[in-house]
Structure formats: C-alpha cells, structure tokens
Amino acid sequence: MTGKDSELKVVRQSRDGRRRYEEGGKRVLIEAALRPGASVARLAQEQGINANLLRNGSRSI
C-alpha cells in the first residue's frame, strides 16, 4: 500500500478527535495487513494510524 490512491481518507472527525474513515480504504488496508509477511506496524505507520487500530480490524478503524 503505497501512493496517494491507497491513502486512508478521513470522512468525518468528531469534536472529541475521533476519526471515521471511508469503508473502501479500510477494506484495502485490512486486506494488505492479512497478506503473508505483511508488517502491520509498517502499514499503520504509513497511514498515520496506531497499529492497534489495524490489528483489531475493521471494528476499530
């Protein structure tokens, strides 16, 4: 997942700072993390999110 097309996009941010991300971007990111040999920490860092959000899957991001 590199490049601007694969960037996780924020669709809404609440007053308390929580962000909501577009579904398509979340799906692509989760699929990339599930690939053999993928580094969850590296993928999360590239997208600017905490690795725990990605590790927990779609219920978090």
C-alpha positions in Angstrom: 0.0 0.0 0.0 1.9 2.9 -1.3 0.9 6.0 -3.1 -1.9 8.6 -2.8 -4.6 6.2 -4.2 -4.2 3.8 -1.3 -4.2 6.5 1.4 -6.7 6.1 4.2 -9.1 9.0 4.0 -10.9 10.6 6.9 -14.6 11.2 6.1 -15.5 12.8 9.5 -13.9 13.9 12.7 -15.9 14.4 15.8 -15.4 17.1 18.4 -13.5 14.7 20.7 -11.0 13.9 17.9 -12.2 10.5 16.8 -11.9 10.0 13.1 -14.2 8.0 10.8 -12.5 6.5 7.7 -14.0 5.6 4.3 -15.0 1.9 4.0 -13.1 1.2 0.8 -9.8 2.5 2.3 -10.3 0.4 5.4 -11.0 -2.7 3.4 -7.9 -2.3 1.3 -5.7 -1.7 4.3 -7.1 -4.7 6.2 -6.6 -6.9 3.2 -3.0 -5.7 2.9 -2.4 -6.5 6.6 -3.7 -10.0 6.2 -1.2 -10.9 3.4 1.6 -13.3 4.4 4.7 -11.4 5.5 2.9 -8.0 5.8 4.1 -5.8 8.6 1.1 -4.4 10.4 3.2 -1.8 12.2 4.7 -0.6 8.9 1.3 -0.4 7.2 -0.2 1.5 10.1 2.7 3.9 10.3 2.4 4.7 6.5 -1.2 5.6 7.1 -0.7 7.6 10.2 -2.8 5.4 12.5 -1.9 3.4 15.6 -1.0 -0.2 14.9 -3.6 -1.4 17.4 -6.4 0.0 15.3 -5.3 -2.0 12.3 -4.5 -5.1 14.4 -8.1 -5.0 15.8 -9.5 -4.9 12.3 -12.5 -3.1 10.9 -14.4 -2.7 14.2 -11.8 0.0 15.2 -11.0 1.9 12.1 
